[in-house]
Amino acid sequence: MASHELQRLCPGAGPELLALLDPQRGPVEPPNRSEIFGPERFAQHGRSLAATHRAERSRSRKDAFFPRLRENVRVLREAHRYIGAQAKTGYDVSPAAEWLLDNFHLIEAQLKEIHDGLPRRYFRDLPLLTDEPLAGLPRVYGVAWAFVAHTDGAFDEGLLTTFLQAYQHERELTLGELWALPTTLRVVLVENLRRLSERVATNKAARAIANLCCDRIKDQTPVELDELLALVERRGVARTFLAQIAQRMQDPRSPSEMRIRDWLRGALPDAALAQTQQPAEQQCDRLAAPDRQRRLAGDRCANQHDDAVVVERAGVRSRERRHAQPNAARDRADGAPQRPQ
């Protein structure tokens, strides 16, 4: 197995490090992050997004969408354990990693609340998008994904209301979708936190395994480094791995170090650029860290705040269309989930 190959090439690597860099997991997924929008841009985006969101009811309930909550919980805990262990041994911890350590209890509380309030049938009866890149996903999930991307996950009820009202000016959401939105937003926020946490931890693991290689430089051959590079490349952190080796090999003195430096010139021709990009990428996570503080605070407000307020403000047109219908008829028309009692 690929993890056994990693262990053979880097015998000093611990099980947590090997698990994070296991090539069979595939490349680390990027966080859901785009240009930050204000009210005017959100209104424009709401209308343009709605114009592209063709949706239809699912014809089969067997393959109904359900978010990967259990996997997200596992990955978040894995990243938390690894970063915590690194911090205890004296390694530098980036601001984003420090935020994860300090606020993990808030994340766990959100995970429990989502898990307890999200039955597997939750998304079953909601309209599904028919066009790529989100074909087959619930339309409300696509709406939540766009909102999180353009706020960097910071909850803002005013922006959300502006976005939803503009969206519904072009394409109306069902009442079931509106009631599903607050929980769906929390699901997307957790998904995004998982992606960021996994990226931070895996990049940290790539630097750690590069340090292990440099520590045993006399025993490391270019062939073994090629094999190791191919494995971390499948995880999407090859550049981080190479940049850390370049950092350690800035002033080679021994023949072994010179040999690795020559190998590095072929593997990373722009070593100087890569070394400057690493702090810049960490700085990007650092700038986002305060937003994550607001995100969980906002999420807690959303939990304490009656979701009906958001639904009422965003769903004015839906209410006007349905106000004459009896409750039972309205519920049948919209489909689950309904307002919690």
Secondary structure, DSSP 4 states (H G I P E B T S, - for coil): -HHHHHHHH-TT--HHHHHHT-GGG-SPPPP-------HHHHHHHHHHHHHH--EE--S-STT-----HHHHHHHHHHHHHHHHHHHHTT----HHHHHHHHHHHHHHHHHHHHHHT--TTTTTTS-EE-STTSTTSBHHHHHHHHHHHTTTT---HHHHHHHHHHHHHHSPPPHHHHHHHHHHHHHHHHHHHHHHHHHHHHHHHHHHHHHHHHHTGGG--HHHHHHHHHHHHHTT-HHHHHHHHHHHTSS--SHHHHHHHHHHHHH-TTHHHHHHHHHHHHHHHHHHHHHHHHHHHHHHHHHHS-HHHHHHHHTHHHHHHHTTS-HHHHHHHH-S-----
